[in-house]
Amino acid sequence: MCEAGYRCDVCGKDVETISQSDLYLRFVIGELDPEVLHTAAERHIRCNPVLAQFIDHPDFEPVSVSGPFDRLALDPAFVTARQELVSRGYARLVELERQRGEPDVTSYPLPEVLDRYR
């Protein structure tokens, strides 16, 4: 399995880096329990546009969603909070990708998420 890489369950292509990983983004922001990290399905962040639309980062091309889950149709306070959290989570993935070596996966989440796990 590891030699085959992690395949996106939406498009079927490899999720090649951690900064492309919806699985790790959800883990970093506290929406995926660490106990299921190794069994949960993987996908590209862009293959989950409902989440991706909240990323505001210079390394990420914006994503838009049409329909009832378009962030423009949601409560502005929710959108602001969600954009802040998801953007910080994406920035954390970029940081992890740029680090040398393999940091312990338990150190990946944002500080407030780590506090909840303790």
C-alpha positions in Angstrom: 0.0 0.0 0.0 2.7 2.5 1.0 4.6 1.9 -2.2 1.5 2.6 -4.2 1.0 5.9 -2.5 -2.2 7.3 -1.3 -4.9 7.5 -3.9 -7.6 10.1 -3.9 -11.0 8.5 -3.5 -12.5 11.1 -5.7 -10.3 11.4 -8.7 -8.2 8.3 -8.3 -4.8 10.1 -8.7 -2.0 10.0 -6.1 -2.0 12.5 -3.3 1.6 13.3 -3.7 2.4 15.7 -0.9 1.0 16.6 2.5 0.0 20.1 1.3 -2.4 18.4 -1.1 -4.0 16.1 1.5 -7.5 16.7 2.6 -7.0 13.9 5.2 -4.1 15.7 6.9 -5.8 19.1 6.6 -8.8 17.7 8.5 -6.5 16.1 11.1 -4.5 19.3 11.6 -7.6 21.4 12.2 -9.2 18.8 14.5 -11.9 17.4 12.3 -10.4 13.9 12.1 -9.8 11.8 15.2 -6.2 10.6 15.3 -7.5 7.1 16.0 -8.9 6.9 12.4 -6.1 8.7 10.6 -4.7 5.4 9.3 -8.1 4.1 8.1 -9.8 7.2 6.7 -10.1 7.8 3.0 -7.7 10.2 1.4 -8.4 12.8 -1.2 -6.9 15.9 -2.6 -7.9 19.1 -0.9 -9.1 20.4 -4.2 -11.3 17.3 -4.6 -13.2 18.5 -1.5 -14.2 22.0 -2.7 -16.6 22.6 0.3 -13.6 22.6 2.6 -11.0 24.0 0.0 -13.1 27.2 -0.6 -12.1 28.4 2.9 -8.3 28.4 2.2 -6.8 31.8 1.9 -3.1 31.3 1.3 -0.7 32.6 -1.4 0.3 29.0 -2.3 -3.3 27.9 -2.9 -5.4 28.8 -5.9 -8.9 29.8 -4.7 -11.7 27.3 -5.1 -15.3 28.3 -5.5 -18.5 26.2 -4.8 -21.9 26.8 -6.3 -25.1 26.0 -4.5 -26.1 25.9 -0.9 -22.6 25.2 0.5 -21.0 28.2 -1.3 -19.4 30.2 1.5 -21.0 33.4 0.0 -24.4 31.9 1.0 -23.3 31.1 4.6 -23.4 33.2 7.7 -20.5 35.7 7.5 -19.3 35.1 11.1 -19.1 31.4 10.4 -17.3 32.0 7.1 -14.7 34.3 8.8 -14.0 31.7 11.6 -13.9 28.8 9.2 -11.6 30.7 6.8 -9.2 31.5 9.6 -9.1 27.9 10.9 -8.8 26.2 7.5 -6.2 28.7 6.2 -4.1 28.2 9.3 -4.4 24.5 8.9 -3.3 24.7 5.3 -0.3 26.9 6.3 0.6 24.2 8.8 0.7 21.6 6.1 2.9 23.8 4.0 5.2 24.3 7.0 5.3 20.5 7.6 6.1 19.9 4.0 9.1 22.3 4.1 10.5 20.8 7.3 13.5 18.6 7.1 13.1 15.1 8.5 9.9 13.4 9.6 8.2 15.1 12.5 6.1 13.0 14.7 2.5 12.9 13.4 1.2 13.7 16.9 2.8 17.2 16.5 1.0 18.0 13.3 -2.2 19.5 14.6 -2.7 23.2 15.4 -2.0 24.2 19.1 -5.6 24.4 20.1 -6.3 21.0 18.6 -3.3 19.5 20.5 -4.7 21.0 23.7 -8.0 19.2 23.1 -6.3 15.9 22.6 -4.4 16.2 26.0 
